[in-house]
C-alpha cells in the first residue's frame, strides 16, 4: 500500500477568510454537512498542528488528510519528519 502524501494545499489569508465566511454561511443555514466539508479544507494554524503532532503524530494527521500547509511554511519541510 502506497503511503499517503501530506495535504499541503496552499491558502492565502484572504482565501482562508473566504472559506471561513462560507462555513459560517453554511452554519447559519443549518447545513452542518457543508460546514464540516468546508472546515476540512482549511489549513491548521502552526500552533494547532504542533499540538496535534505531539499528541497524535504526523502520520495520523497525514492519514486524516489534515491540511498542514501553514505548519510546513512556518516550520519547514523537515517538520514532517521530525
C-alpha positions as CSV (number, residue, x, y, z in Angstrom):
1,X,0.0,0.0,0.0
2,X,1.3,3.4,-1.0
3,X,1.9,5.9,1.8
4,X,-0.4,9.0,1.7
5,X,1.2,12.3,1.0
6,X,0.6,15.3,3.3
7,X,-2.1,17.7,2.4
8,X,-0.2,20.9,1.7
9,X,-2.9,22.8,-0.2
10,X,-1.9,26.5,-0.1
11,X,-4.3,29.1,1.2
12,X,-3.7,32.8,1.5
13,X,-5.1,34.6,4.5
14,X,-7.7,36.1,2.2
15,X,-8.7,32.7,0.8
16,X,-8.9,31.4,4.3
17,X,-11.2,34.2,5.3
18,X,-13.5,33.5,2.3
19,X,-13.6,29.8,3.3
20,X,-14.5,30.7,6.9
21,X,-17.2,33.0,5.6
22,X,-18.7,30.2,3.5
23,X,-18.5,27.8,6.5
24,X,-20.3,30.4,8.6
25,X,-23.0,30.8,6.0
26,X,-23.5,27.1,5.9
27,X,-23.8,27.0,9.7
28,X,-26.4,29.8,9.6
29,X,-28.4,27.9,7.0
30,X,-28.2,24.8,9.2
31,X,-26.2,22.8,6.7
32,X,-23.8,21.1,9.1
33,X,-22.5,18.7,6.4
34,X,-21.4,21.6,4.2
35,X,-19.9,23.4,7.1
36,X,-17.8,20.4,8.1
37,X,-16.8,19.8,4.5
38,X,-15.5,23.4,4.2
39,X,-13.7,23.4,7.5
40,X,-11.9,20.2,6.5
41,X,-10.3,22.1,3.6
42,X,-8.8,24.7,5.9
43,X,-5.1,24.6,6.9
44,X,-4.4,24.2,10.6
45,X,-2.6,27.0,12.3
46,X,1.1,26.1,13.0
47,X,0.3,26.0,16.8
48,X,-2.6,23.6,16.3
49,X,-0.5,21.4,14.0
50,X,2.3,21.3,16.6
51,X,-0.1,20.3,19.3
52,X,-1.6,17.5,17.1
53,X,1.9,16.4,16.1
54,X,2.8,16.0,19.8
55,X,-0.5,14.2,20.7
56,X,-1.4,12.2,17.6
57,X,1.7,12.2,15.4
58,X,2.4,13.4,11.9
59,X,1.4,10.1,10.2
60,X,-2.1,10.3,11.8
61,X,-2.5,13.9,10.5
62,X,-1.5,12.8,7.0
63,X,-3.8,9.8,7.1
64,X,-6.7,12.1,8.2
65,X,-5.9,14.5,5.3
66,X,-5.3,17.5,7.6
67,X,-4.1,20.5,5.7
68,X,-0.5,21.1,7.1
69,X,0.5,23.8,4.6
70,X,0.8,26.6,7.2
71,X,2.8,24.4,9.6
72,X,5.2,23.5,6.8
73,X,5.5,27.1,5.8
74,X,6.4,28.0,9.4
75,X,8.5,25.1,10.5
76,X,9.9,23.9,7.2
77,X,9.6,20.6,5.3
78,X,11.7,18.7,7.8
79,X,8.9,19.3,10.4
80,X,7.0,16.4,8.8
81,X,9.9,14.1,9.5
82,X,11.0,15.1,13.0
